[in-house]
Amino acid sequence: MTAVQVALGRDLSREQVRGFVRDLREALAASLADSEGYMPLIRSFERIGRHVRYLKSGPPIDYLTLARLRDDLALIVAESSGDRERLQALFELILEARNHAVHQGGAARQLRSWGVTYALALQEGLLANLDEVRAEDVMVTNVIVAEPWHLLRDVRTNMLANSFSWIPVRLDGKWWFLQDVAIARILLTVAPAERRSALDRRVEDAREYLREATRVGPTDRRADLPIPQDPLLVVDAEDHLLGLITAYDLL
């Protein structure tokens, strides 16, 4: 049994673990998009710690600050592969910095770096509470897709705006990926005067640039998933898109 299971006297549900992991990933994404963005991580730590405390002791009487959630978060981090003493020391550094005035510049970047390291340990510790990790536990949801009738210029804009390297598209009953390198190839193989017209093609008219996607099921075990060079698409029995998994999600 994990430390969390012993403390709670029961298992965390798969839905709880999945919700916590998604909370952490959203916080990580927000922080990584801002070199000084540490607060999304702090808020995520507080939400997870408060929920564990609620499961352990019931509704809290007083407001629970990050400092008072130290032991609750430590239960989760204990299941990660990181050094426990180092991670606890890291938490104390985060806590000390959190209690100071609003940070900017180098101090904020350092706090964000500590927060990212601790968040990754929390994520690993959470997943350790599952008897087996499935594709649905680590996939990214709410995937943005391209439609066959979309213009390549609109897909390109979407990629640039969201820093995407791939966008899935369903065409002829299959799932495909349109990659950023494919659009770059289109632009680099035509004369400058022809670039506008090249991007005015629809996705379905650029089939030669599509790569067929590898699909997996939501309950497939993480240990059995192929190591992806392109993302894996998680689909249900009717081939509806549920999520996407990159190599990063399997680390």
Secondary structure, 3 states (H helix, E strand, C coil): CCHHHHHHCCCCCHHHHHHHHHHHHHHHHHHHCCCCCCHHHHHHHHHHHHHHHHHHHCCCCCCCCCHHHHHHHHHHHCCCCCCHHHHHHHHHHHHHHHCCCCCCHHHHHHHHHHHHHHHHHHHHHHHCCCCCCEHHHHCECCCCCECCCCEHHHHHHHHHHHCCCEEEEEECCEEEEEEHHHHHHHHHCCCHHHHHHHHCCEHHHCHHHEEECEEECCCCEHHHCCCCCCCEEEECCCCCEEEEECHHHHC
